[in-house]
Amino acid sequence: MKLYEILKESIKILSSKGIETPKTDSEIIISHILGISRVEMYLLKDMEVEEDKKKEIFSIVEKRSKFTPLEYIIGYKYFWGMKFKIREGVLIPRFDTEALIEIAKNVCRNPKHILDIGTGTGILGITLKKLFPDAYVVMTDISELALENCRENVCTLLTNLEGIEIIKSDVFDNIWDEIGWGKFDLIISNPPYISSKDMETLPEDVKKEPIKALYGGILGLDFYLKIADKAREFLKSNGKIILEVGDEKQAKKVKKLFNLKGFRNFITFKDVSGNVRGIVVLHY
Ligand SMILES: C[S@@+](CC[C@H](N)C(=O)[O-])C[C@H]1O[C@@H](n2cnc3c(N)ncnc32)[C@H](O)[C@@H]1O
């Protein structure tokens, strides 16, 4: 079968099963298996594809047609230009989360101590360590699998492992016990923030991601509350908290919550699509 015929057939299968981006997904699958770029794929469209490669491609297409997220099948996702390994059972990083890095670059001046709560694959902590190589970065998660995934990414993506801590902790619970200190210039988190109501309407492929990484309690605010409750204990004066939120409404609720805990200064920021994606809580 020629490459373009495989592409056509794959798009047909995926769209017939209701996959929203059949062309992009097919291109990613084929280029992944053949080890070529998506541009090269079109240059080589008349190439005859070996039988075993064809089988591999269609076996992935079949998995994808059952709504298994592509990243769990191919095992990686790019974030901030770096290739992160993704284990099935760990939240798949979203491009929108890059907005948190962008704002951190703008509001932080050489933070010495950084805490990434709910690190997942490690995207935030690892990217911040790249941007602020002298910083001490603590990455935490409650999921063993996520911590393992994070460790793998730390080892492959960072050359300087000095000042990196990866610990299991329920939000702030184990920080002092594990590292013996706990005052940060920057606390950053993309917490589970989906409400009970929104959990009911999640797309099929998102439902294959871990509930623990998505569900934020009845109103989606449980984690913000946990962070707000103890933030003062863990923040240096002039420290900042950067939190991802789902939308503008949630940003307002999160600000209110922090306001009730005595925080008065906030910055709301957007992602590249122009949607409200997070807030910065400033501590003076
Ligand atoms: C929305 S995911 C974010 C993952 C990663 N930071 C990212 O942006 O792709 C939330 C993460 O919080 C972790 N988590 C859930 N409950 C937690 C808790 N009580 N304490 C710490 N981490 C928790 C989940 O395992 C998951 O990895």
The ligand as an SDF file (V2000), in Angstrom:
LIG
                    3D

 27 29  0  0  0  0  0  0  0  0999 V2000
   -4.3010   18.5360   36.2220 C   0  0  0  0  0  0  0  0  0  0  0  0
   -3.0130   17.4190   36.6440 S   0  0  0  0  0  0  0  0  0  0  0  0
   -1.6010   18.4260   36.2800 C   0  0  0  0  0  0  0  0  0  0  0  0
   -0.3800   17.6570   35.9000 C   0  0  0  0  0  0  0  0  0  0  0  0
    0.7610   18.5490   35.3710 C   0  0  0  0  0  0  0  0  0  0  0  0
    1.1520   19.5440   36.3280 N   0  0  0  0  0  0  0  0  0  0  0  0
    0.3300   19.2170   34.0890 C   0  0  0  0  0  0  0  0  0  0  0  0
    0.0690   20.4250   34.0900 O   0  0  0  0  0  0  0  0  0  0  0  0
    0.2350   18.5220   33.0610 O   0  0  0  0  0  0  0  0  0  0  0  0
   -3.1140   17.4110   38.3970 C   0  0  0  0  0  0  0  0  0  0  0  0
   -2.0630   16.5580   39.1030 C   0  0  0  0  0  0  0  0  0  0  0  0
   -2.3130   16.6590   40.5260 O   0  0  0  0  0  0  0  0  0  0  0  0
   -2.0920   15.3920   41.1160 C   0  0  0  0  0  0  0  0  0  0  0  0
   -2.8600   15.3360   42.3720 N   0  0  0  0  0  0  0  0  0  0  0  0
   -4.1360   14.9520   42.5670 C   0  0  0  0  0  0  0  0  0  0  0  0
   -4.4530   15.0350   43.8540 N   0  0  0  0  0  0  0  0  0  0  0  0
   -3.3580   15.4850   44.5060 C   0  0  0  0  0  0  0  0  0  0  0  0
   -3.0700   15.7740   45.8680 C   0  0  0  0  0  0  0  0  0  0  0  0
   -3.9820   15.6120   46.8180 N   0  0  0  0  0  0  0  0  0  0  0  0
   -1.8380   16.2240   46.1790 N   0  0  0  0  0  0  0  0  0  0  0  0
   -0.8880   16.3840   45.2170 C   0  0  0  0  0  0  0  0  0  0  0  0
   -1.1120   16.1210   43.9120 N   0  0  0  0  0  0  0  0  0  0  0  0
   -2.3250   15.6780   43.5530 C   0  0  0  0  0  0  0  0  0  0  0  0
   -2.5670   14.4100   40.0600 C   0  0  0  0  0  0  0  0  0  0  0  0
   -2.0090   13.1200   40.2730 O   0  0  0  0  0  0  0  0  0  0  0  0
   -2.0890   15.0930   38.7740 C   0  0  0  0  0  0  0  0  0  0  0  0
   -0.8190   14.6410   38.4110 O   0  0  0  0  0  0  0  0  0  0  0  0
  1  2  1  0
  2  3  1  0
  2 10  1  0
  3  4  1  0
  4  5  1  0
  5  6  1  0
  5  7  1  0
  7  8  2  0
  7  9  1  0
 10 11  1  0
 11 12  1  0
 11 26  1  0
 12 13  1  0
 13 14  1  0
 13 24  1  0
 14 15  1  0
 14 23  1  0
 15 16  2  0
 16 17  1  0
 17 18  1  0
 17 23  2  0
 18 19  1  0
 18 20  2  0
 20 21  1  0
 21 22  2  0
 22 23  1  0
 24 25  1  0
 24 26  1  0
 26 27  1  0
M  CHG  2   2   1   9  -1
M  END
$$$$
